[in-house]
Amino acid sequence: MASSSFSSSSSTGSGRVVEERRGIPGAQFVEDVQIYLTQISLDANSALSFIQQRLQQYNVVEMKLLTQQRDLQAKIPDIEKCVDAVATLQAKKSTGEALSANFEVSEGIYSHARIEEIDSVGLWLGDTIMLEYSLEEATDPLQKNLENAKASLEILVADLQFLRDLVTITQVTIARVYNWDVHQRRIRQVGAKPAQD
């Protein structure tokens, strides 16, 4: 799910490190900026550039995960409708009465049908593949798909929360490094002024 363009980060010492999760590299909360800059062997501007690039990578991954979450949230109700439809068909088959239904032919166009003998249903396995199942067999793959979609959604929600934590840590780190750099420049300016007089 995560982009493979991330480089792994193993710096420690000047703060708490949030470990990697499912390919998303962790972030380091920087307590002491001087120690952090020494550890990564960068000046403040280079470190800010690196951290901002990491923040952009997190934002790209977040957009991908949000898209996947939206797709799953749309898919789950569709699967539930299919499970309900198969259950309704099974109930009608056991009573022996005909089923009267309105079904969508294409977007916005519906047709009315009276179904008298219900023995099987067609389930889409992909964009172009449909298999015919008996009513009894159709319930299992639909339930399995529903469980998998719900489990995937739970994982995505956890990944998004992890990513939001990383974004917050990274934004705080950017602010701390920037403020430290401004403070160091002011100290150098104050130290340089008396020497010029």
C-alpha positions in Angstrom: 0.0 0.0 0.0 2.8 2.4 0.8 5.1 3.8 -1.8 8.4 2.0 -2.3 10.2 5.3 -2.8 10.6 5.8 1.0 14.1 5.2 2.3 14.4 3.6 5.7 15.2 5.8 8.6 17.2 4.3 11.5 18.3 7.4 13.3 17.9 7.4 17.1 19.2 9.2 20.1 17.8 12.7 20.1 14.2 11.7 20.4 11.5 9.1 20.2 11.4 7.1 17.0 8.0 5.8 15.6 8.8 2.5 13.9 7.8 1.4 10.4 4.3 0.0 9.7 3.4 -1.9 6.6 6.0 -0.3 4.5 5.4 3.3 5.8 8.6 4.5 7.3 8.5 5.9 10.8 9.2 9.4 12.0 11.5 10.7 14.7 10.3 13.2 17.3 13.2 15.5 17.8 13.8 16.6 21.3 17.3 18.2 20.8 17.8 19.7 17.4 21.5 20.0 17.7 22.0 16.3 18.5 19.6 15.4 15.7 21.5 17.5 13.1 24.8 16.0 14.3 23.4 12.5 14.0 22.1 12.9 10.4 25.2 15.0 9.4 23.1 17.8 7.8 22.8 21.5 8.3 19.5 23.0 9.3 18.4 23.9 5.7 19.3 20.4 4.3 17.5 18.8 7.2 14.4 20.9 6.7 14.5 20.0 3.0 14.8 16.3 3.8 12.0 16.4 6.4 9.7 18.4 4.1 10.3 15.8 1.4 9.3 13.1 3.8 6.2 15.0 4.8 5.2 15.2 1.1 5.7 11.5 0.8 3.4 10.9 3.8 0.8 13.1 2.2 1.0 11.1 -1.1 0.5 7.8 0.8 -2.3 9.4 2.8 -4.1 10.3 -0.5 -3.7 6.7 -1.8 -5.0 5.2 1.5 -8.0 7.6 1.5 -8.8 6.6 -2.0 -8.6 2.9 -1.0 -10.8 3.6 2.0 -13.4 5.4 0.0 -13.5 2.5 -2.5 -13.9 -0.1 0.2 -16.6 2.0 1.9 -18.5 2.0 -1.4 -17.9 -1.7 -2.0 -19.1 -3.0 1.4 -22.7 -1.9 1.0 -22.8 -3.5 -2.5 -21.6 -6.8 -1.1 -24.1 -6.6 1.7 -26.9 -6.0 -0.8 -25.8 -9.1 -2.7 -25.8 -11.2 0.5 -29.3 -9.9 1.2 -30.5 -10.6 -2.4 -29.2 -14.2 -2.2 -31.0 -14.7 1.1 -34.2 -13.3 -0.3 -33.9 -15.6 -3.3 -33.3 -18.6 -1.0 -36.4 -17.6 1.1 -38.5 -17.3 -2.1 -37.2 -20.7 -3.4 -38.2 -22.4 -0.2 -41.7 -21.0 -0.2 -42.1 -21.8 -3.9 -43.7 -18.4 -4.8 -42.5 -16.2 -7.6 -40.3 -13.2 -7.0 -41.3 -9.9 -8.5 -38.3 -7.5 -8.8 -37.1 -4.3 -10.3 -33.5 -4.4 -11.5 -31.1 -1.9 -13.0 -30.4 -2.6 -16.6 -28.0 0.3 -16.9 -27.5 3.5 -14.8 -30.9 5.0 -14.2 -32.8 2.5 -16.3 -34.8 -0.2 -14.5 -36.9 -3.1 -15.7 -39.5 -5.2 -14.0 -39.1 -9.0 -13.8 -41.1 -11.9 -12.5 -38.8 -14.8 -11.5 -40.5 -18.1 -11.0 -37.8 -20.7 -10.7 -34.7 -19.7 -8.8 -31.9 -22.2 -8.7 -28.8 -20.2 -9.3 -27.2 -16.7 -9.4 -24.4 -15.2 -11.3 -21.6 -13.5 -9.3 -19.1 -11.2 -10.8 -15.5 -12.2 -9.9 -14.0 -9.3 -11.7 -14.7 -6.8 -14.3 -15.2 -9.3 -17.1 -15.7 -12.7 -15.3 -19.0 -14.0 -14.0 -19.6 -17.4 -12.5 -22.9 -19.1 -11.9 -23.4 -20.5 -8.4 -26.3 -22.4 -6.9 -28.1 -20.3 -4.3 -26.5 -22.4 -1.5 -23.0 -22.0 -2.9 -23.3 -18.2 -3.5 -23.5 -17.3 0.1 -20.0 -18.5 1.1 -18.0 -16.4 -1.4 -20.1 -13.4 -0.7 -19.7 -13.7 3.0 -15.9 -14.2 2.6 -15.7 -11.1 0.4 -17.6 -9.1 2.9 -15.4 -10.2 5.8 -12.3 -9.5 3.8 -13.5 -6.0 2.8 -14.3 -5.2 6.4 -11.0 -6.5 7.6 -9.2 -4.5 4.9 -11.1 -1.4 6.0 -10.1 -1.8 9.6 -6.4 -2.1 8.5 -6.7 1.0 6.3 -8.2 3.0 9.2 -5.3 1.9 11.4 -2.8 2.8 8.7 -4.4 6.3 8.2 -4.3 6.9 12.0 -0.6 5.9 12.0 0.1 8.2 9.1 -1.7 11.1 10.7 0.5 10.6 13.8 3.6 10.6 11.5 2.4 13.8 9.8 2.0 15.5 13.2 5.4 14.3 14.4 7.0 15.5 11.1 5.3 18.9 11.2 6.5 19.4 14.8 10.0 18.4 13.8 10.0 20.9 10.9 8.9 23.6 13.3 11.5 22.7 15.9 14.3 22.6 13.4 13.2 25.9 11.8 12.9 27.6 15.1 16.3 26.3 16.2 17.9 27.6 13.0 16.3 31.1 13.5 17.5 31.1 17.1 21.1 30.1 16.0 21.1 32.8 13.3 20.1 35.5 15.9 22.8 34.3 18.3 25.4 34.6 15.4 24.1 38.1 14.5 24.3 39.3 18.1 27.8 37.8 18.4 28.9 39.4 15.1 27.6 43.0 15.8 30.0 43.8 18.8 32.9 42.6 16.7 32.0 45.0 13.9 31.9 48.1 16.2 
